């Protein structure tokens, strides 16, 4: 289910990014609503991103990195 949500999230972010690139920045009210749900504009990459998706990736990488114990043979 999370994979499906990631796909939907990615598609929605892609549409938001395309719209902003075509029409320019949305109103401050729209930007504020997006920020409230954790969607922010990346000035460097010029695209919207989800804070939740970034945090999810960081968590997965951290778990993978630190879950390996030197005392357990694989």
ZINORVEN-V352974 format. One record per residue. N is the residue number from 1. RES is the residue in one small letter. D_CENTER is the distance of its C-alpha to the mean C-alpha in Angstrom with 1 decimal. Layout:
# ZINORVEN-V352974
n & res & d_center
N & RES & D_CENTER
N & RES & D_CENTER
This chain:
# ZINORVEN-V352974
n & res & d_center
1 & x & 16.6
2 & x & 13.2
3 & x & 13.2
4 & x & 14.2
5 & x & 11.5
6 & x & 8.9
7 & x & 11.1
8 & x & 11.5
9 & x & 8.0
10 & x & 7.9
11 & x & 11.3
12 & x & 10.9
13 & x & 8.3
14 & x & 11.0
15 & x & 13.7
16 & x & 12.6
17 & x & 12.4
18 & x & 15.8
19 & x & 17.3
20 & x & 16.6
21 & x & 18.0
22 & x & 21.0
23 & x & 21.9
24 & x & 20.6
25 & x & 18.8
26 & x & 18.9
27 & x & 21.1
28 & x & 20.4
29 & x & 20.5
30 & x & 17.7
31 & x & 15.5
32 & x & 16.5
33 & x & 15.6
34 & x & 12.1
35 & x & 11.9
36 & x & 13.6
37 & x & 11.0
38 & x & 8.2
39 & x & 7.2
40 & x & 8.5
41 & x & 10.3
42 & x & 10.4
43 & x & 14.2
44 & x & 14.7
45 & x & 12.8
46 & x & 13.4
47 & x & 10.3
48 & x & 7.8
49 & x & 4.1
50 & x & 2.6
51 & x & 4.8
52 & x & 5.6
53 & x & 3.7
54 & x & 4.8
55 & x & 7.8
56 & x & 8.5
57 & x & 8.9
58 & x & 10.9
59 & x & 12.9
60 & x & 13.7
61 & x & 14.9
62 & x & 16.8
63 & x & 18.5
64 & x & 19.4
65 & x & 20.8
66 & x & 22.8
67 & x & 23.9
68 & x & 26.4
69 & x & 29.7
70 & x & 32.4
71 & x & 34.9
72 & x & 33.8
73 & x & 34.9
74 & x & 32.7
